[in-house]
Amino acid sequence: MQNTSKEYDAIVSSCRDLFSKKMKDYGCAWRILRLPSLTDQIFIKAQRIRGLQQNKTQRVKEGASSEFIGIINYCVMALIQIERGVVEQPDLSFEETMSDYNSKVAQTKQLMMDKNHDYGEAWRDMRVSSLTDLILQKLLRVKQIEDNAGQTLVSEGIDANYQDMINYAIFALIHLNNNQ
């Protein structure tokens, strides 16, 4: 599992680097997005990955890796929105945003480490296509919870689903990186 922690951190580092650069380009304009909008952005990325996995031809050069990175970063944005709420105008400094990003990723990594211990790294024997399907399933669950005004009877909340999607996307990127 020590290897998993290092591989996880390497993926997060590249995601954080891209997020940081986009923050410098755009600021935190994403702070105006409501959760369903973020969910839909993640859905678009997951659907594209599934399309890439199923289609014989690809018309846009960017591959699945960049889409998985997008899923991770949009999920982190969603976790921040859950905690801070949606605003009408961008309101966070670069430093505040990156601090929130790091906090959400640290919490999500701890969840992964706990589950990874209990599940015995079962994800290592999974296919990237299965991880994609799990992300899509989580998205459909999140959409249903959103349609239920955030209420669940016995299920995990939206935040846990976003965290699982982050972890599945990181697992997929680890697989993709190891198969290059």
Secondary structure, DSSP 8 states (H G I E B T S, - for coil): -HHHHHHHHHHHHHHHHHHHHHHHHHTTGGGG--HHHHHHHHHHHHHHHHHHHH-S--SSS--HHHHHHHHHHHHHHHHHHHHH---SS----HHHHHHHHHHHHHHHHHHHHHHHHHHTTGGGGS-HHHHHHHHHHHHHHHHHHHHTTT--SSS--HHHHHHHHHHHHHHHHHHHHHT-
